[in-house]
Amino acid sequence: MAGAQRWVNSPGVHPFVRTVSQSMRGQWLATVVAVLAATLGACGSSGPPAGGAGGASSTGGAGGEAARGSTGSGGQAGMGQPTGGAAGQPAGTGGNAAGGSDGTGGRAGASGTATGGAGGVTAGGGEAGGAGRMASGGGVGGGGHPTGGAGGAAPNRKAVLVGLPTAVPTAGDTVMAGRLKALGFAVTFAGDKTVTATSVAGADLILISSSAESGNLGTRLRDVAIPIFCVENGQYPNQGMTPSGVGSGEDSVLSQTAVTIAAAASPLAGGLTGNVTISSKAGELGWGAPPAAASVAATIVGQANHAAIFGFAKGDQMVGMTAPARRAGFAIREDLAANLSTNGIALFDSIVAWVTQ
């Protein structure tokens, strides 16, 4: 009983309990109060882990004050006297919630990139962006770009190079085919004995090489509505580009390395002027004597009446016919074609560009 009395008088006991104990008469009542107080004090143990619960509202007792729960673990909840008396103070304020704050949404994954493949390699599809990490409903990362980068440009024009009966290219044919490929053409080789208007259908350009024999080819390609670049001067009459007659309508001169630009403003002249070296090795160069409708861009050096580079636009009057498509002549025979100089290449390229417009 003495221990209970000491506990009632200790500083940690609620004033309400001490007041009730002192006001009682009789040792037995003090004992009951002490036991009751000890029991009630135990009720104020730790609050719930998510934040201390507020003290319970007292329902009576003389000015009983309710303890406020502390943040985190709950404070001891004071209780008022169970019956009678004035109402106690309001319930203690609840402790702060221990729960973390709402997470922010995950950042969207970066979109995948697409690099175009160089040199005709098709770029693969873009890599999918990683999904954003979810945090309380974070946004899902954006997917990769739906298409890959653009691949390198593929040849979209077709050229047929007519040469030997076997369709095997010579050294000059190989150089000219290389230029055509550099200009964006897919090149097919055809033999002069077997090529026909039907077999070249769908081509964007026909190049008749000096390796083709005029007697073998004849006039089979004369009327096709496809641009023709003729490098065989013996074929000029068959194409209606010059009159017949070797030495009058067409011919060639040996040991040539240059031409004379006759019309610098012509698109067939490649922007060149004067005497222009076309090959690093001397060779046979053909010429023609075209009708007046032809556009003459260059001549044999010292022979102004012999056209080395000339052309007809579609519909121009040729020999006995109108041009069904553009026609151009530059008879760089085998050695010249195989050893084109920088200016020779410039002239070749300008003729291809003009005739295929």
Protein Blocks (a to p, Z undefined) as FASTA:
>chain_A
ZZmmmmmmpmklcfklmmmmmmpgcjklmmmmmmmmmmmmmmmmccdfkbpcdddddfed
ehiacddddehiadddddddfbgcidddddddddddfbdcddddddddddddddddeehi
acdddddddddddeehiacdddddfbdcddddddfbdcdddddfklpacfklmmmmmmmm
mnopacddddfklgcfklmgoiabdcddfkbcfklnmmmlmmpccdcddfbfklmmmnop
acchehklgccdehiabdcdfblmbmklnopahjddfbfbdcddddddddfkbccfbdce
hiaklcfbdcddehiacehiacfbdcddddddfklmmmccfklmmmmmmmmmmmmZZ
